[in-house]
Amino acid sequence: MSEAKGIHVLAICGSLRTGSYNRAALRTAIELKPPGMAIETADIGSLPLYNEDVRAQGFPPSVETLRRQIAAADALLFATPEYNYSMSGVLKNAIDWASRPPDQPFAGKPVAIMGAGAGMAGSARAQYDLRRCCVFLDMHPINKPEVLIGQCHTKFDAEGRFTDEVGCGLIRDLLVALEGWTRLIGRKA
Ligand SMILES: Cc1cc2nc3c(=O)[nH]c(=O)nc-3n(C[C@H](O)[C@H](O)[C@H](O)COP(=O)(O)O)c2cc1C
């Protein structure tokens, strides 16, 4: 039997903050990923605000890059903060840009979602809203495990390392589940 091919994941972080806990959680994911999985991080900070008039003249280069990265990825990994009980504007803006026709690149993608928030719910409401976008865009998010990093300011050390052992285990399990899900439903046998 031939060896299974590696899985290429595109990570999208909903916070642009240098000290972002969601970005730090993504770094942890990169450290804990299963062998054979590669995780690349998208840059959504340079996207303009969505404007249909601009799109009508063609996607800006930063949007083209993001759309190409999504299309090329075997799976997506979102790390979302919670802003006012929903996802951040920058994350929604990136999804809105990338989702426009033709050939919207999200369709059929296996997806894993995690998030960190200051409140007890650990971005649960943001993640739920993100899951609703997944329905419309025909993505296939994993249901479990849920990675909800609550009171995130207490869960990372001064160097931005995730210190919660249970949380680290959940991130590891999420990526293992993403690998299995991608092989089951994605383009990777
Ligand atoms: C505009 C705004 C709205 C926020 N709303 C919520 C919220 O609804 N629930 C919550 O738990 N935290 C909320 N927070 C706190 C964020 O969860 C916290 O700042 C978190 O660290 C942001 O993620 P980051 O560290 O990746 O930037 C809000 C923060 C901002 C800036």
The ligand as a Gaussian input file, in Angstrom:
#p B3LYP/6-31G(d) Opt

LIG

0 1
 C      -14.490000      44.729000      20.195000
 C      -14.306000      43.643000      21.223000
 C      -15.393000      42.904000      21.631000
 C      -15.220000      41.862000      22.548000
 N      -16.305000      41.075000      22.868000
 C      -16.111000      39.962000      23.600000
 C      -17.164000      39.018000      23.787000
 O      -18.269000      39.162000      23.302000
 N      -16.912000      37.899000      24.518000
 C      -15.663000      37.658000      25.071000
 O      -15.465000      36.621000      25.713000
 N      -14.650000      38.544000      24.906000
 C      -14.837000      39.665000      24.183000
 N      -13.803000      40.529000      23.950000
 C      -12.493000      40.244000      24.550000
 C      -11.676000      39.332000      23.652000
 O      -12.134000      38.003000      23.804000
 C      -10.212000      39.412000      24.040000
 O       -9.747000      40.722000      23.800000
 C       -9.372000      38.405000      23.289000
 O       -8.078000      38.419000      23.834000
 C       -9.335000      38.731000      21.802000
 O       -8.623000      37.751000      21.082000
 P       -7.063000      37.936000      20.691000
 O       -6.272000      37.845000      21.993000
 O       -6.778000      36.800000      19.800000
 O       -6.887000      39.269000      20.060000
 C      -13.949000      41.593000      23.075000
 C      -12.851000      42.361000      22.657000
 C      -13.023000      43.357000      21.736000
 C      -11.809000      44.142000      21.268000

